[in-house]
């Protein structure tokens, strides 16, 4: 507990991080995004009004919160401009409160072309990316041919960087993937125009964060996707292209480990996954479809139906361990209302043996059969309940069991989409 809190997904993404970030941003100094791109879809519901954010930190709906985008985020110029425009049209002041690291890489048109062409070529073996150029942009960053925010303000150098990148990528696009080349002049002109647009927002995010900590201000680090999609620790290769775990908060903003006081892991009361990859507790039946329908389990970014299943404690314990999670937030408890019985995976059967540890590769996960513990459900309506004692006895027992099985205390419980549909058992900032 303290002044700096990291909020991250403890499953495969879509856990409800945006709502919790918004909830915790009251009296906050800053909210900072540290990885991912506009493949994230953070949904906020305030007084019944729904807002979906993809790039801009979820603190933007708080009038006094500074919003930062760190160097670990890959930025789509078109997506950023669109999101800012939509928020400003709704009366939200954005540009005076949004600061973007000059070291943040850009998603260029050729990244999007590559992403979509690769997924199409992969056919049934596709990973299931959003097709928005996230992965190829990170590839260029690691290959040291990426174009960053800072490069936009040096036109001669930008031209050279862009020609080099296009020579490489257009060869792959046309000769290997069989699609059209990306035009240099159009891409160059658009990049220069975006440079002018983003110039007032360009700022030293790491320096701002260090100053805020010195001033004793609260800072919230907002993760995207989930721990089990981490490029290093997830179900590789069915993962995203960034570090979604707590280490990403450090590298993606420029702060040290001593700048993190509390790690809040967000997990649904059940489990979901989008796209390909192993999912041991997946339900391909009416029970799974019922959860999908009641939970409106369709992607905020893509609209794709999410795969649904029972809570997987083995996977959750891995997320707790690799992130040093201080406390859990369990979301969408109300989706389980009316279910006669609930199941929780407490171990796997793996190659003839029982294990409580998740494999480190996707193939290993595919070989796992879940071992379930069964719990009674509840018939009462939990939607919108904000007091622990008013929850059904069976719901409280279920939550206490999750807490004990995961070996991590539950700090927050969410019983609906609205900001007010929440009970805070332990304030991470207290």
C-alpha positions as CSV (number, residue, x, y, z in Angstrom):
1,X,0.0,0.0,0.0
2,X,1.2,3.5,-0.7
3,X,1.4,6.2,-3.3
4,X,2.1,4.2,-6.5
5,X,-0.2,1.4,-7.5
6,X,0.0,-0.9,-10.6
7,X,-3.3,-2.2,-11.9
8,X,-2.9,-5.1,-14.3
9,X,-4.9,-8.1,-15.6
10,X,-4.4,-11.4,-13.8
11,X,-5.9,-13.5,-16.5
12,X,-6.0,-13.3,-20.4
13,X,-7.2,-9.7,-20.6
14,X,-10.7,-8.1,-20.5
15,X,-10.9,-8.4,-16.7
16,X,-12.4,-4.9,-16.2
17,X,-9.2,-2.9,-15.5
18,X,-10.6,0.3,-17.0
19,X,-13.4,0.6,-14.5
20,X,-11.1,-0.1,-11.5
21,X,-8.6,2.4,-12.7
22,X,-11.3,5.0,-13.0
23,X,-12.6,4.1,-9.6
24,X,-9.1,4.6,-8.0
25,X,-8.3,7.8,-9.8
26,X,-10.2,10.0,-7.3
27,X,-7.6,12.4,-5.8
28,X,-4.9,11.0,-8.1
29,X,-1.8,12.8,-9.4
30,X,-1.5,10.8,-12.6
31,X,-2.5,7.7,-14.5
32,X,0.1,6.2,-16.9
33,X,-0.2,3.6,-19.6
34,X,3.0,1.6,-19.9
35,X,2.5,-1.0,-22.7
36,X,0.3,-2.2,-25.5
37,X,-1.4,0.0,-28.0
38,X,-4.9,0.6,-29.3
39,X,-5.6,-3.1,-29.2
40,X,-6.7,-2.5,-25.6
41,X,-10.3,-1.7,-24.9
42,X,-11.0,-0.2,-21.5
43,X,-14.7,0.2,-20.8
44,X,-15.9,2.8,-18.3
45,X,-19.6,3.2,-17.3
46,X,-20.3,6.3,-15.2
47,X,-23.9,7.1,-14.3
48,X,-25.0,4.7,-17.0
49,X,-22.9,6.4,-19.8
50,X,-20.4,4.1,-21.5
51,X,-17.0,5.2,-22.7
52,X,-14.5,2.9,-24.3
53,X,-10.8,4.0,-24.3
54,X,-8.1,2.3,-26.3
55,X,-4.9,4.5,-25.9
56,X,-5.7,7.3,-23.5
57,X,-5.4,6.4,-19.8
58,X,-8.7,5.7,-18.0
59,X,-8.1,8.7,-15.7
60,X,-9.1,11.1,-18.5
61,X,-12.7,11.2,-17.2
62,X,-11.4,12.7,-13.9
63,X,-11.0,16.5,-14.3
64,X,-7.9,16.8,-12.3
65,X,-5.9,13.7,-13.3
66,X,-2.8,14.0,-15.4
67,X,-2.7,11.3,-18.1
68,X,0.6,9.9,-19.3
69,X,1.5,7.5,-22.1
70,X,4.9,5.9,-21.5
71,X,7.7,4.8,-23.8
72,X,6.4,1.2,-23.6
73,X,3.2,2.0,-25.6
74,X,3.1,1.8,-29.4
75,X,1.0,4.6,-30.7
76,X,-1.3,4.7,-33.8
77,X,-1.5,8.3,-34.9
78,X,-4.9,7.8,-36.5
79,X,-6.3,6.0,-33.4
80,X,-4.9,8.7,-31.0
81,X,-6.4,11.6,-33.0
82,X,-9.7,9.8,-33.3
83,X,-9.9,9.1,-29.6
84,X,-9.0,12.6,-28.6
85,X,-11.5,14.0,-31.0
86,X,-14.3,11.8,-29.7
87,X,-13.5,12.8,-26.1
88,X,-13.3,16.5,-26.8
89,X,-16.6,16.3,-28.7
90,X,-18.1,14.9,-25.5
91,X,-16.8,17.8,-23.5
92,X,-13.7,16.2,-22.0
93,X,-10.5,18.3,-21.9
94,X,-7.8,16.1,-23.2
95,X,-4.8,17.8,-24.8
96,X,-3.8,20.0,-21.9
97,X,-3.8,16.9,-19.6
98,X,-2.2,14.3,-21.9
99,X,1.6,13.9,-22.0
100,X,3.3,11.4,-24.3
101,X,6.9,10.1,-24.1
102,X,9.0,11.1,-27.1
103,X,10.5,7.5,-26.9
104,X,7.1,5.9,-27.7
105,X,7.2,4.0,-31.0
106,X,4.7,4.7,-33.7
107,X,2.4,2.2,-35.5
108,X,2.9,3.0,-39.2
109,X,0.7,2.0,-42.1
110,X,3.1,-0.8,-43.1
111,X,2.8,-2.3,-39.7
112,X,-1.0,-2.6,-40.1
113,X,-0.6,-4.0,-43.6
114,X,1.9,-6.6,-42.3
115,X,-0.3,-7.6,-39.4
116,X,-3.4,-8.2,-41.5
117,X,-1.5,-10.0,-44.4
118,X,0.2,-12.3,-42.0
119,X,-3.0,-13.3,-40.2
120,X,-4.7,-13.9,-43.5
121,X,-1.8,-16.0,-44.7
122,X,-1.8,-18.1,-41.5
123,X,-5.4,-19.1,-42.0
124,X,-6.5,-21.6,-39.3
125,X,-3.2,-21.2,-37.5
126,X,-3.6,-17.5,-36.9
127,X,-2.9,-16.2,-33.4
128,X,-5.9,-14.0,-33.5
129,X,-4.4,-10.5,-33.4
130,X,-6.5,-7.4,-33.7
131,X,-4.8,-6.7,-37.0
132,X,-3.9,-3.2,-35.9
133,X,-0.1,-3.4,-36.3
134,X,0.8,-3.8,-32.7
135,X,3.1,-6.8,-33.1
136,X,5.0,-5.5,-36.2
137,X,5.5,-2.1,-34.4
138,X,7.2,-3.9,-31.5
139,X,9.2,-6.0,-33.9
140,X,10.7,-2.8,-35.4
141,X,11.4,-1.4,-32.0
142,X,13.5,-4.4,-31.1
143,X,15.1,-4.5,-34.5
144,X,16.1,-0.8,-34.0
145,X,14.3,0.4,-37.1
146,X,11.2,1.8,-35.4
147,X,10.1,5.4,-35.7
148,X,9.4,7.1,-32.5
149,X,7.5,10.3,-31.5
150,X,10.8,12.2,-31.2
151,X,11.8,11.3,-34.8
152,X,8.8,13.2,-36.2
153,X,10.4,16.6,-35.4
154,X,13.6,16.0,-37.4
155,X,12.3,15.8,-41.0
156,X,15.6,14.9,-42.8
157,X,16.3,12.0,-40.4
158,X,12.6,10.9,-40.5
159,X,12.8,10.7,-44.3
160,X,15.9,8.5,-44.1
161,X,14.4,6.3,-41.4
162,X,11.1,5.9,-43.3
163,X,12.8,5.0,-46.6
164,X,14.9,2.3,-44.8
165,X,11.9,0.9,-43.1
166,X,9.8,0.9,-46.3
167,X,12.5,-0.7,-48.4
168,X,12.5,-3.6,-46.0
169,X,8.7,-3.9,-45.3
170,X,7.6,-3.3,-48.9
171,X,9.8,-6.2,-50.0
172,X,8.1,-8.5,-47.5
173,X,4.7,-7.2,-48.4
174,X,5.0,-7.6,-52.1
175,X,7.4,-10.5,-52.6
176,X,6.5,-12.7,-49.7
177,X,2.9,-11.9,-48.7
178,X,1.7,-10.8,-52.1
179,X,0.0,-7.6,-51.2
180,X,0.4,-4.0,-52.3
181,X,3.3,-1.8,-51.2
182,X,2.8,1.1,-48.9
183,X,3.4,4.5,-50.5
184,X,6.3,6.5,-49.2
185,X,5.2,10.1,-49.8
186,X,1.7,9.6,-48.3
187,X,3.2,8.0,-45.2
188,X,5.9,10.7,-44.9
189,X,3.4,13.5,-45.2
190,X,1.0,11.9,-42.7
191,X,3.9,11.4,-40.2
192,X,4.9,15.1,-40.5
193,X,1.4,16.2,-39.9
194,X,1.1,14.0,-36.8
195,X,4.4,15.5,-35.6
196,X,2.8,18.9,-35.6
197,X,-0.3,17.6,-33.9
198,X,1.5,15.7,-31.1
199,X,4.2,18.3,-30.4
200,X,2.4,20.1,-27.5
201,X,1.8,16.8,-25.8
202,X,5.3,15.5,-26.1
203,X,6.9,15.3,-22.6
204,X,9.5,13.5,-20.5
205,X,7.1,11.0,-18.8
206,X,9.8,9.4,-16.7
207,X,10.8,12.9,-15.3
208,X,7.2,13.7,-14.6
209,X,6.7,10.5,-12.6
210,X,9.9,11.1,-10.6
211,X,8.7,14.6,-9.7
212,X,5.2,13.4,-8.7
213,X,6.7,10.8,-6.4
214,X,8.9,13.4,-4.8
215,X,5.8,15.5,-4.2
216,X,4.0,12.6,-2.6
217,X,1.4,12.5,-5.3
218,X,-0.5,9.3,-6.0
219,X,0.3,7.6,-9.3
220,X,-1.6,4.7,-10.9
221,X,0.1,2.5,-13.6
222,X,-2.6,1.2,-15.9
223,X,-1.9,-2.1,-17.6
224,X,-3.5,-3.5,-20.8
225,X,-4.3,-7.1,-21.7
226,X,-3.4,-9.6,-19.0
227,X,-0.5,-11.3,-17.3
228,X,-1.1,-14.6,-19.1
229,X,-0.7,-12.8,-22.5
230,X,2.8,-11.5,-21.5
231,X,5.4,-12.0,-24.3
232,X,7.7,-13.7,-21.8
233,X,5.5,-15.3,-19.2
234,X,2.3,-16.0,-21.2
235,X,1.0,-18.9,-23.3
236,X,3.6,-18.3,-26.0
237,X,3.2,-18.0,-29.0
238,X,-0.4,-17.1,-28.3
239,X,0.5,-13.9,-26.5
240,X,0.6,-10.2,-27.1
241,X,3.9,-8.4,-28.1
242,X,4.6,-6.6,-24.9
243,X,5.3,-7.2,-21.2
244,X,1.9,-7.1,-19.6
245,X,3.4,-8.0,-16.2
246,X,4.6,-5.7,-13.5
247,X,8.1,-5.4,-15.0
248,X,6.5,-3.7,-18.0
249,X,5.4,-0.9,-15.7
250,X,9.0,-0.1,-14.9
251,X,10.6,-0.5,-18.3
252,X,7.6,1.1,-20.1
253,X,7.7,4.3,-18.0
254,X,11.2,4.8,-16.7
255,X,10.8,4.2,-13.0
256,X,12.6,1.9,-10.6
257,X,11.3,-1.0,-8.6
258,X,11.2,1.2,-5.5
259,X,8.5,3.4,-7.2
260,X,5.9,0.6,-6.9
261,X,4.1,0.3,-3.6
262,X,1.2,-2.0,-4.4
263,X,0.2,-4.3,-7.3
264,X,-3.5,-4.9,-7.8
265,X,-4.4,-7.9,-10.0
266,X,-7.8,-7.8,-11.7
267,X,-9.6,-11.1,-12.3
268,X,-13.1,-12.0,-13.3
269,X,-15.1,-14.3,-11.1
270,X,-14.8,-16.8,-14.0
271,X,-12.4,-16.8,-17.0
272,X,-12.4,-15.6,-20.6
273,X,-10.0,-15.5,-23.5
274,X,-10.1,-13.9,-27.0
275,X,-8.4,-15.4,-30.0
276,X,-6.3,-18.6,-30.2
277,X,-4.4,-20.3,-27.5
278,X,-4.8,-22.8,-24.7
279,X,-7.7,-22.4,-22.3
280,X,-8.0,-25.4,-20.0
281,X,-11.3,-24.5,-18.3
282,X,-13.1,-23.4,-21.5
283,X,-16.8,-24.2,-21.7
284,X,-18.1,-25.1,-25.2
285,X,-21.6,-25.7,-24.0
286,X,-24.8,-23.9,-22.9
287,X,-23.2,-23.0,-19.6
288,X,-20.4,-21.1,-21.4
289,X,-22.8,-19.4,-23.8
290,X,-24.9,-18.4,-20.8
291,X,-21.9,-16.7,-19.1
292,X,-21.1,-15.0,-22.5
293,X,-24.6,-13.6,-22.8
294,X,-25.0,-12.5,-19.2
295,X,-21.5,-11.0,-19.1
296,X,-21.8,-9.4,-22.5
297,X,-18.5,-11.1,-23.3
298,X,-17.7,-9.5,-26.7
299,X,-14.5,-7.5,-27.3
300,X,-14.5,-3.8,-26.6
301,X,-12.0,-3.3,-29.4
302,X,-13.1,-5.9,-31.9
303,X,-16.5,-7.1,-31.0
304,X,-15.3,-10.7,-31.2
305,X,-17.1,-13.1,-28.9
306,X,-14.9,-14.1,-26.0
307,X,-14.3,-17.7,-25.0
308,X,-15.7,-18.4,-21.5
309,X,-14.9,-20.9,-18.8
310,X,-14.6,-21.5,-15.1
311,X,-12.1,-19.7,-12.8
312,X,-8.7,-21.2,-13.2
313,X,-6.8,-21.0,-9.9
314,X,-3.6,-22.6,-11.3
315,X,-3.4,-19.8,-13.9
316,X,-4.3,-17.2,-11.4
317,X,-1.6,-18.3,-8.9
318,X,1.0,-18.0,-11.7
319,X,-0.2,-14.4,-12.3
320,X,0.0,-13.7,-8.6
321,X,3.6,-15.1,-8.4
322,X,5.1,-13.4,-11.5
323,X,3.7,-10.0,-10.6
324,X,4.0,-10.0,-6.8
325,X,0.3,-9.2,-6.6
326,X,-0.5,-7.5,-3.3
327,X,-4.3,-7.8,-3.6
328,X,-6.9,-9.1,-6.0
329,X,-10.0,-7.4,-7.5
330,X,-12.7,-9.8,-8.5
331,X,-15.0,-8.4,-11.2
332,X,-18.3,-9.5,-12.7
333,X,-19.5,-11.4,-9.7
334,X,-23.1,-10.7,-10.7
335,X,-22.7,-12.6,-13.9
336,X,-22.7,-15.8,-11.9
337,X,-26.1,-15.0,-10.3
338,X,-28.7,-17.7,-10.7
339,X,-26.2,-20.5,-11.4
340,X,-27.0,-23.7,-9.5
341,X,-23.3,-24.7,-9.1
342,X,-19.9,-23.2,-9.8
343,X,-16.6,-24.9,-10.6
344,X,-13.1,-23.8,-9.9
345,X,-10.0,-25.4,-11.4
346,X,-7.6,-26.1,-8.5
347,X,-5.0,-28.3,-10.4
348,X,-4.2,-29.9,-13.7
349,X,-3.8,-33.5,-14.8
350,X,-0.7,-33.2,-16.9
351,X,0.9,-36.3,-18.6
352,X,-0.6,-38.6,-16.0
353,X,0.3,-36.6,-13.0
354,X,-1.5,-34.0,-10.9
355,X,0.2,-30.6,-10.8
356,X,-0.7,-27.2,-9.3
357,X,1.8,-25.4,-11.5
358,X,1.1,-24.2,-15.1
359,X,3.4,-25.3,-17.9
360,X,5.6,-22.7,-19.5
361,X,4.6,-23.3,-23.1
362,X,1.3,-23.4,-25.1
363,X,1.7,-27.1,-26.0
364,X,2.0,-28.0,-22.4
365,X,-1.1,-26.0,-21.5
366,X,-3.0,-27.8,-24.3
367,X,-2.2,-31.1,-22.7
368,X,-3.7,-30.1,-19.3
369,X,-7.0,-31.4,-18.1
370,X,-8.6,-29.3,-15.2
371,X,-9.2,-30.8,-11.8
372,X,-12.3,-29.1,-10.4
373,X,-13.6,-28.2,-7.0
374,X,-17.4,-27.6,-7.0
375,X,-19.2,-24.8,-5.1
376,X,-22.9,-24.1,-4.6
377,X,-24.2,-21.1,-6.5
378,X,-26.8,-18.6,-5.4
379,X,-30.2,-17.5,-6.7
380,X,-30.1,-13.9,-5.2
381,X,-29.3,-10.9,-7.3
382,X,-25.9,-9.4,-6.5
383,X,-25.9,-6.7,-9.1
384,X,-24.9,-3.3,-7.7
385,X,-24.3,-4.6,-4.1
386,X,-21.7,-2.4,-2.4
387,X,-21.6,-4.0,1.1
388,X,-19.9,-7.3,1.9
389,X,-22.5,-8.4,4.4
390,X,-25.3,-7.9,1.9
391,X,-23.9,-10.5,-0.5
392,X,-25.5,-13.9,-0.5
393,X,-23.8,-16.4,1.9
394,X,-22.8,-18.6,-1.0
395,X,-21.2,-15.7,-2.9
396,X,-19.2,-14.7,0.1
397,X,-18.1,-18.3,0.5
398,X,-17.1,-18.5,-3.1
399,X,-15.0,-15.3,-2.8
400,X,-13.3,-16.4,0.4
401,X,-12.4,-19.7,-1.3
402,X,-10.9,-17.9,-4.3
403,X,-8.8,-15.8,-1.9
404,X,-7.6,-18.9,0.0
405,X,-6.9,-20.9,-3.1
406,X,-5.0,-18.1,-4.8
407,X,-3.0,-17.3,-1.7
408,X,-3.8,-13.6,-2.1
409,X,-6.3,-11.3,-0.3
410,X,-9.3,-9.8,-2.2
411,X,-9.2,-6.0,-2.0
412,X,-12.1,-5.0,-4.3
413,X,-15.2,-6.8,-5.6
414,X,-17.1,-5.5,-8.6
415,X,-20.8,-6.3,-8.9
416,X,-21.7,-4.4,-12.1
417,X,-20.3,-2.2,-14.8
418,X,-20.9,1.2,-13.2
419,X,-18.2,3.0,-11.2
420,X,-20.6,2.8,-8.2
421,X,-21.2,-1.0,-8.4
422,X,-18.1,-1.7,-6.3
423,X,-17.1,-2.6,-2.8
424,X,-13.6,-1.7,-1.6
425,X,-12.5,-4.0,1.2
426,X,-9.0,-2.7,1.3
427,X,-8.0,0.6,-0.5
428,X,-4.7,0.0,-2.3
429,X,-3.7,3.6,-1.6
430,X,-4.5,3.4,2.1
